């Protein structure tokens, strides 16, 4: 499916009607509804789409993730039944490659895909015919270890922004200017109590971004690991220590675009605050193995050797394989910006790459 030739901007019109009738809506609502719309009716991935994710760059990515999860399960004692759980599986490529690699190590967990989009579920089913689908984690079985991965899932969850004004902290809302364009405006309601005391005293214009959906996800996954055993990898672009400022952006057809211009048409995302994610998971009792850069993680798992093996069996693809390896690991590409956060149950072993 191509991404050109959009139908009329129904979502933008409905936002405009809502704002005219009731005043500005929160940035969080704007982002949440835009992305629900975006993923429900588009095939955003790959060359013909809006962006390319790591599993779509090379099968090596999914294979190494599968290897990491299988290794954890084996060293933790091979408890059955075990569950492979993926959050936001996109086209299903990572699930397919990871489960194929696991099988080579004698690990054949049940496959659970947590996906909100009906359109994407049918794509995923083609890659993983045994998949069971879930709207959220709550229906994933409560018994047996969980081996979970989420790649570029957290960055799609809506963020809330608070801005320091001359009158104190306010939520960032979306209103309309004189020409009916969406603009950011400070809300009417004082929000000082929502800002941690240590960060409250800041110059006007300071923006604090939080992602309640990411915090809720980490809390729930950590709870599952503590109760059922298991390990989890969250891979995304973001920062290792919390910082101020807005990180909201939109991408369409591989270009950055104005995220306010066409809600539901471009993919809106935000950087993930990995320090916050680790703190939430630890508060629930899970063990945080660390947050590595994607490049270092894949190197530790042997991506160089894997690329060589694949190139020796298919010499005509050598150049493409090495280019894919570089794209995934080089600091000037995905290697440093993307991070891998690993969690385990308290009594599970250490993992490679941390
Ligand atoms: N992991 C894939 C896709 C990343 S795009 C890859 O790496 O290629 C984000 C994915 O998360 C999509 O599958 C999208 O439909 C899903 N998603 C976004 N918000 C969601 C939500 N609130 N609940 C469940 N899935 C969601």
Boltz pocket constraint, residues with backbone or C-beta under 6 A from the ligand:
constraints:
  - pocket:
      binder: B
      contacts: [[A, 35], [A, 39], [A, 45], [A, 53], [A, 54], [A, 55], [A, 56], [A, 87], [A, 88], [A, 89], [A, 90], [A, 91], [A, 94], [A, 114], [A, 115], [A, 116], [A, 117], [A, 120], [A, 135], [A, 150], [A, 151], [A, 152], [A, 153], [A, 156], [A, 157]]
      max_distance: 6.0
